[in-house]
Amino acid sequence: MDSVYYKTHFCNLKLTQSDGSLCEIDFVQRIGSPKTSNNPLLKQALVQLKQYQSSSDFQFDLPLDPKGTEFQRKVWSVLQRIPAGQVRTYGEIAAELNSSPRAVGNACRRNPIPLIIPCHRVVSAQGIGGFSGQTAGEKISIKQQLLAHEGVEI
């Protein structure tokens, strides 16, 4: 496993790869070391994050290996099909998967690769919903910034 830290306009990130696939992105308070990497995948991930910051409709194209249950992986697959600048509700995704909005929300909360698997594009029928296990505070602010970057106002 290799990791690299990266500062975006929205937050600080720690990206981790294993066996040639991106497996985790963590929101971190402080940027640690290393800030650069010789790993080709991590280098490409940093390039693509810069491109996303410059162009909100940029589509990530990286090998991903999110660890989760079969249901979580189904939800994450649906999330990857939500275009930048658009949102879907927990209920809409639940209906597609013959599940419940709460189960979809729980899968979103456990998304190990946020931003690239865009759980920020999933909202509540009544508003913004949650983000990374929070319904208020710093993570919701990040979600609002990501959605605003993509031209979505909630």
N, C-alpha and C positions, 0 to 999 in steps of 0.2 A: 504494500500500500504506500502510495505517495500522496502528499498533500501540498497545497499552495494556498496562500491567502490573497484576497483581492478586495480592493475598496471600490464600490460602485457609487453612483450618485444617490442610491437608495439605502445602502447598508454595507456592512463589512461581511465578507463571505470567506469560508474555508471550503475548498474543493478537494475531494479525495477520490482517487482512482485506484482500482485494483484490477489486475490482469487485463489491462487495456480498455477498461470501461469505467465511465464515471459512475460512482456508487453512492456518493453523498455530497450534499451541499449544506453546510451549517451556517446559520446566522451567528456571528460572533461580535462581541463588544469591541474587541481590540484586534488589530492586525498583528499577527505573530510572524514568525519566520518559518518557512521561507516565503518570500514574496515573488520569487521566480522559480522556475523548475526546468530541468533538462528533459523531463518526461514529455514526449511528443503530444500525448493526449491532453495533458494539463496545459501545455503551451497553446494548443488549438482551442481549448475551452476558454482561456483568457482572451484570445483573439475574438472569439465569438461573443463573449460578454461585452467587450468593447464595441463590437458591431451592434449589438442589441441596444446599448446605451446611445449610440448615434442614430439608430433607425429602429423605431418602435415596432415595425412590422417584420423585423429580421426573424428568420426561422432557424432555430438551433439544429445542427446536424452533427451529433456526437454519439458514439456508442454508449449506451446507458445500461446499467445493471442494478436497478432498484430492488432491494430485498424486501419482500413482503408476501402476504398470503395471495392465493389465487384471486380472491375478490379484490384485494387492494390493487393488484396488477391490472385487473380489468378496469377499475376506476381510473388508474393512472394512464392507461391506454386511451380512454375517452378524453381525458384532460389534454393529451398531446394533440388531439384533433380540434381543439378550440382555437380558432385563429386569433392572433393578436388584435386587440381592439374590440373583441367580443367577449361576452360573458354568458354563462349558463347557470341555472340554479341547481342547487342540490337536488331538488325535486325532479327537474328535467332529466338529470343524469340517473337518478334512482329509477324513474319510469323506464328509461332505456335499458337498464340492467335488471329490471324486475326486482328492485330492492327498496330500501327506505332512505329518505333524505339523511337521517341520522347516521346510517351506515356509510353513506357516501361522504358525509362530513368527517367521520372518523378516519376513513381511508385518506382523505385530503390531509388531515392533521398528521398522519403518519408518513406522508410523502417524503422520502429521503433526499429527493433532488428538486427542491422547490426552485422556481423561476424557470428552469429548463423543462421540467414537468409542471406546467403552469397552473398550479392549484389556486393562484391568486385570481384566476379568471372564473372561479366558481363563487357565486354569491347566494345569499338567502333571498327568498321571495319578498321579504320585507326590508331588505337593505344589503349592507356589505357582507354580513355573515362573519365568520371567524377566519383566522389565519395562523397556522402553526400552533394551534392549541389556545390561542388568545382571542377574546372577543372585544378587547379594548387594549390600549397602550401601544407600545413600540411596534409590535408585529402588525397591528392593524394600520398603523401609520405607513409601514412599508408597503402593505397591500394597496392602500390608497395611492401611494406614490407610483407604484407599478402600473395600476390601472390608469391613472392620470397620464403617465408616460405613453400609454397605448391609446389615449384619447377617450377613455371611458370615465364618465362621471357617475358616481352613485350617491 
